[in-house]
């Protein structure tokens, strides 16, 4: 019986030591979590930070406009170049009917692929243009109703476009 009590006390002592170690570990983790939360609470919202920096300088606002116009222009230029390459391939298909079968097949495959990718390029241009408009309105007038509606729909459009853009490859 004494052996049983001694063994039970030994197990109980080990259990208490394990609980104490766990409590110490959890206390340290809780301290780290509280410190992290205090840092998060002290940091300003990214949109508010960007908006306040834009309010501080008129040059910053025009800089955002320049970047947005540049992004839309480059995307539009890419779409135009893509359409020109597609048109060139169609022209080559009509012109090279007397060539080898493998050459004609390659051109036809280029035309089919470009037809499929043209849908994606157009959709990407529209989405990029929309995002540029939303970002511009967010930076320029963060408090008005249009800016709030566009900001709320931004996440929805991003999620839907990420899901539906690959669907264009299936058709």
C-alpha positions, 0 to 999 in steps of 0.5 A: 500500500505504501508503494502505491501511495508513493507511486501515486504521489510521484505521478501527481508530482510529475503531473504538477510539474508538467502543468506548471511548465505548461502554464509558464509556456502559455503565460509567455505565449500570452505575453507575446500575443498581447504585445503583438496585438498592441502593435497591431492596434498602434499601426494605422490602416493601410488605406488610411495611411495612403489616403493621409499621405495623399492629402499631405502632398498634391504631388503624391496624388498626381504620382498615383494618377501617373502610375495608374495611367501607366499601368492601364496604358501598358495593359492596353498596349499589350492587348493591341500587340496581341491583337496585331500578332493574331491578325498577322497569323491569320494573314499568314494562314491565308497567304501560305496555303501552298506551304507544307502541311506542318507549317500550315498546321502550326499557323492554324494552332497559333490562330486557335490559341490566340483566339482563346487567349484573346478573351483572357487578354480583353478580360484582364484589360477590363479588370485592370482598368476597373482596379485602376479606377477603384484605386484612384477613387480610393486615394482621391476621395476616401470619404464619398459614397462612390469611393466606399461602394467601389472599395466594397466591390473591389474584393468581390471583383478580385475574387470573382475574376480570380475564379472565372478567368481560368474558365475562359480557357475551358471554352 
